[in-house]
Amino acid sequence: MSDTHALDTLVQSLRRLPGVGVRSAQRMAFHLLQHDREGAQVLARSLQEAVAQVRHCARCYTFTESEICATCSDPQRDASKLCVVETPADQAALERTGAFKGRYFVLMGKLSPLDGIGPRDIGVHKLIERATDGLVQEVILATNFTAEGEATAHVIAQALKARGLTVTRLARGVPAGSELEYVDLGTIAHALVDRR
């Protein structure tokens, strides 16, 4: 039996984080144990509290500590506009812009047939229920511009358009402040197609 069982377990636990390999996990573990034991205890408590208290909003499925999140319960939000995102992180990014004042629906993933993730797994049926509640007039698809995100947007758009809803997609194109010669060809092509 290894005399560093607890350290090995910590390293393996840190490797569960996205983008963290063995060396990064070891550096984090050694740092916490050697230089910041108090920080390690704060981190452990924070993780335990978050796991115990944070859940999904009953309406939009983002993370919240309440039954209904602050965005869904805000009467100032425009209930006629529903923005569909893949993750709570995507929702947070849109919120930081301050440009959207409607409501959200968080899929908690994207379609990925190769991984066995279909429409039921990401809650498309719940989205359709929400979008057809009589209040929503426009659904804005803000899934990522990856192959899976595009497929997800396409499937959702087809299902919602069949129910008579207006469906729009986030625009894509050349980033503000960029020079065309440095922008990738795919982005330029999409910007030409989606020009206005």
C-alpha positions, 0 to 999 in steps of 0.5 A: 500500500502506498504511503501517499494514498491521499495525495494520489487520490487528490491528484486523480480527483483534480484530473477530473477537471477539463483540460487538467492532465497528470502534471497539472493535477500534481502541480495543483495538489503540491501547491495546495498542500505545500503553500496553501493548506487553508486555501485547500480547506476553503476549496473543499468546503466550497465544493461540498456546499455547491454540490449540496446547494446548487441545482437546476432551475425548474424553468430554464435549467441553469444553475441556481440555489432556488427553485426558480433562478433570478433571471426566470423570476425577474418580471423585467425580463422579456418573456416573449424572447427565449434564448437557447444555450448549451451550458450555464457558462454560455448563459453567463457569457451572454448575460455579461454583454448586457445586450439580451433582456429576455429569458433563457433555456439551458440545454445542458449539452448538445447533440452528439450521436457518436457519443449516444447523446440524442434530443431526449438527453439534452431536454429538447422536449422540455424546451418545446414545452417551454417555447410553446407556453403561449408567451414565447414569440421568438426563440434565439438559438445560441448554441456554439458554432461547432458541428454538434452545436450546428446540428443541435440548432438545426434539430431544434429549429425544425421542431419549433418552426413546425409549431409555428414559432419564429426561430432565429440564430446568433449571427456569426462573422468577422470579429469587431476590431479584426483585420480580414487578412488575419481572419480564418477563411471559414469565418469570412465565408460565413460573414459573406453568407450572413451579410446584412 
